[in-house]
């Protein structure tokens, strides 16, 4: 697109230089009138060429402007996505900073002040013998049957 735009701009500049030469220098004007046949035909052909070049220039400029706007809109979307990611990361960092720091365990073993045994729960296997488990019947001392 850029090459087409530059080509049209160069053609417009060449046309402007040529038109100024025809309009301002009588010797150039007489030579171009000789090629065109009459002054009216020369001016009419200059007018037609000017209209065509102006239309082509307007079309390429508008097309280039539209493409640039689309490109800028794409970049703005990308910027907004990056801003959203940055905002999310900052929020996460802020939340992490507000949480109390977790102290790492140093590997020191601590023992409870009261002993854990004997347990008072009768369903546990290490229950004291004064309160036997009522779910499991006691085994006979003289029985040799497997459980």
Secondary structure, 3 states (H helix, E strand, C coil): CHHHHHHHHHHHHHHHHHHHHHHHCHHHHHHHHHHHCCHHHHHHHHHHHHHHHHHHHHHHHHHHHHHHHHHHHHHHHHHHHHHHHHHHHHHHHHHHHHCCCCCCCCCCCCCCCCCCCCECCCCCCCECCCCCCCCCCCCCCCCCCCC
